[in-house]
Amino acid sequence: TPSPFPRNVTVRDCLIQNTGMWEPCSAGILVAMAMDVTIENCTIEKTPGPGICIASGCWGGHRIEGNDVFDTMWLMKGMGALMAWGRDRHWHWQKNKTRDRVKAFPDMPKWDTIKPIVIRGNRFHAHENFAVNLHDGTSNYIVENNVFLPGGLTMRPGFHREFRNNVFAKAPLYVPTWYGRNGDIFERNIFFIDRKVPIRSHHFLTGSDHNFVHAHWREAQPAKFLQRLTGKDKNSLTGNADFVDYFNGDYRVKRFSPASDVGFENFEMDRFGVTDLELRHKAGRPPLPK
């Protein structure tokens, strides 16, 4: 029987540039009411809106891997290079109503996003916006081994999200609102310290520990200010992460880096975007923090 919605779709090795000439409020790739969509090794640049937009949680199972998404959001503000909307059955714009629904039905955030959405091994950048924006009620996500360039990650209320082994290159984590005991886990990530604090939140993650805050002038020591921000991070450290080649965007750490002590593991930094040689020649590169 044919599926009544898009399923098992693959978008691979596509170069998408300069979109929005006739439809400004558009995305390079839009996923909505679909299951098991794979987006891999695409380069998406110079877009007025998001490079990738996940317009609803249902029904999940998507894999977004190895993409290079940058120079986005030139027209639409307050969104992200990757923009994800939840707004599934558990979500309500009044925070207390969402909390009451999930309290009554703890598995409700997975009624629509029935399979985890995996975002792995990508590089994200947006023009004066968030690199990744997990918005209203986004739930059941696994986010790992990504590079977030300036703009960082913002997380609106959601449930059951795991963030592991990502690099935030002068890119803070903004958390406008959080529910208590929401199942969000944040661990083994590296932040670059800057004028702004690395995490802005008035609420706490369900779990946050073994993170590393890079400060090139500092010997490795407990990240006490991070502990004060999150109320957790007992084993998190701050110090010089000893990057392989910071100025050229290679955020792997060297063999004896103290970031390895919190469990951070290197991942490839030269495999973002298209793999076809002709397309790679035509593709641009994102601006890197200096």
N, C-alpha and C positions, 0 to 999 in steps of 0.2 A: 504494500500500500504506500503510495507516495506520501511524504511528510507534508502536513499542512502549513509548515513554516520552513524557512531556510535552515538547512542542516548539512553538516559535513562539507562546508565550503572552505576552500583554500585560496588565499591571496598571497602570492609568493614572488619575490624578486621584481617588484614594480617600482619605478621611479615616477613620483607624482610631484609636480612642480607648478607654481603659479596658477593655482585654482582660484575660482571665485570671480571670474570676469563677468559672468551673467548672473550668478547666484552667490552673493557675498556671504550669506549665512549658511555656509556649507562646510562639510568636513572632507578631508582627503579620502577617508574610508569610514563609512557609517555601518554600524551593526545594530540591528533592532529586532527584537522578537525572533531570536535565532538560537541555535544550539551547535556547539562544536565547530565554531569558526576558527580557522587558523590564519593569522596574519604574520608572516615571517620574512625577514630580510628585505623589507621595503624601505626606501628612502622617501620621506615626505617632507617637503620644504616650501617656504614662501606661500603660506595659505592665510586667508583672512580669518579663518576660524580654526577649530581643532584639526590636528593632523589625523587623529583617530578618535572617533566618537562611539562609545557604547551607550546606546540610547535607552536601554532598559536592562534590568537584571535577567529577565527570563530569556532563555532557560539555562544560560551559562555553558560551561564546558569549553569556553574559548581559550585559545593559546596565542598570546601576542609575544613574539620572541625574535630577537636579533634585529629590530628595526632602529632606524635613525630618524627621529622626528624633531625638526628644529625650524627656527625662523617662522613660527606659526603665530596665530592670534594677532595679526596686524590690525584687524578691524574690530573683532569681538573681544570685549574685555571681561576679565573676571572668570575666565574658563581655564583651559589648559591645552597643552600640546596633545595630551591624551585626556579626553573628557569622558567621565563615566557618570551616568545617571542611574539612580536606583529607582526610587518611587514605586516600589513594589507594594504588595498588599500590607506589609507590616508598617509602612512609612506613612506619617502624617506630618504636615508642616508644623503642627503644634507638638512640641517635644514630649509633653506629658502623655499625650494620647499614644504616641509610638511606644513609649516606655510601658504603658499599661497593657497594650496589645501583646508585646513580647513577654511581659511578665506572665500573662495568662497563657500564652502559647510560645514557649521558649524556642521552638523550631520554626516559628513563622518566617524569620528572615531567609530561610532556605526553601520556602514553599514555591517560590518563583525561580530564584537562582539555585536550581537544584544541584548543579555541578559547579565546582570551583572555577573561577576565571583566573588564569595564570598569566602574569605579566613578568617576563623573565628575559634578562640579557639585552635590554634595550638602552638607548640613550635618548633623553628627552630635553628639549629646550623650547621655551616660548618667549615671544617678544613682550617684555614687561608684564608677564602674566605667570600663572603657575605652570610648571613643567607637567605635572600630573594633578588632576583635580578629581578626587573621588567624592562625588556630590551626593545629595539627598538620599540617604538610605542605602548606598552601595554596600553590599554584603557578600560574604563568601568569596574573598579574593586572596590570592597568593602573589606577593610582589617580592621578587628576589633577583639579585645580581644585576641591578639596573644602575645607570649613572644618571643622576638628576643634576642638570646644570642650573644656573641661576634661575630662580622662580620656584624651585623646590616642589614640595608635595603638600597639598592641603587635603584634609580628610574631614568631610562633613559627617554627621551622625551615621553610623552603620554598625554592622556586627560581623564577627568571625572573619577578621582580616589579619593576614600574617605578612609582616615586613621583615625580611632577613637579607643580610649580606649586600645591602645597597650602599652606594657612595653618593653623598650629598655634597657636590662641589660648589661651595659658597651658596648653598641652597637650603634654606631652613624648612622645617616641618611645621606647618600651621594646622592647628586643630581647633576650629572655632567652637564646636560643642561636642561633647562626648557623653555617652551613657555609661553609668557605672556597670562594671562586670559585663562588658559587651563582647568579650572574647578576642579583642584586638591584641596582637602580640607584636612587639617591636624589639628586635635583637640582632646583634652582630653587624650593625651598620656603622659606617664612618661618616662623620660630619666634618666640614671645614669650619673652623671658628671664624667669625667675621664680626662686624660691628653689632649685628643683631644676635640675640641668643639663638641657639640652634633649634630649640623647640619652644613653641608658644602655645600654651594650653592652660586652662583653668581647671582641667579635669585630668584624671589619671588613666593611663592604659591599664588593661587587665594584666598585662605582663610587659615589662621593659627592663632589659638587662643586657650585659655584655656588649654594650655599644662603645664606640671610640670617638672622642672629639679631638680632631687634629689641631694642634697649636705648635707651630714650628720652633718656637723659642723655649719650649717646656720639656723637662724630663717627664717620663711616664709616671703618673700618679693617679689616685682615685679621682673620678670626675664628681667632686662634691657638689658643684653648682648644678650639675645635671640631676643629681640625686634630689636636690631641693626642688627642682622644677617638676619632676615626675613623681616624687615620693617613692621611687624604686631605684633601679640601676645600681644596686649594691656592688656589683662586680664590674661596672663600667669604668673606663680609664680615659685620661686625657694626656696628650703629649705629642711628640713628633711622630707621625705615622711612617715617615721615611718612604715616600712614594718613589716609584721607579723613574718617572718623568712627568712631573706635575704640569709643567708649562706647555707640554705638547699633548696633554689629555690622557696620559697613561697613569691611571690611578691605582695600578697594582702596587703592592707594598713589597719591599725588599725582604730578604730571607729572615733577618732577625728583627723585623719590625715589631714594636710592642702591640700593634693592632692584631697581630697573630695571637697574642696572649688572650684576647677576648673571643677568639674563634673566627675572626674574619678570614675568608678564603679568597684568593685571587681568582678572577675570571677574565676571559679574553676582552681586550680593549680595542682590537683592530678588526672586529667582525660585525660592526653595526652597519645596517643598510644593505643595499643591493650587492650581489656577488658577481653579476655579469660584468665583464671587464669594460665593455662599451658603455654600460649604464654608469659604472663607477667613475668613468672619465667625465661624464656629464653631470654627475651629482656634486653638490657643494659640500661644505663642512660647517658644522655649527660653531659659533663663537665660543671660545673657551675662557674661563675666568683667569685673570693674571695675578 
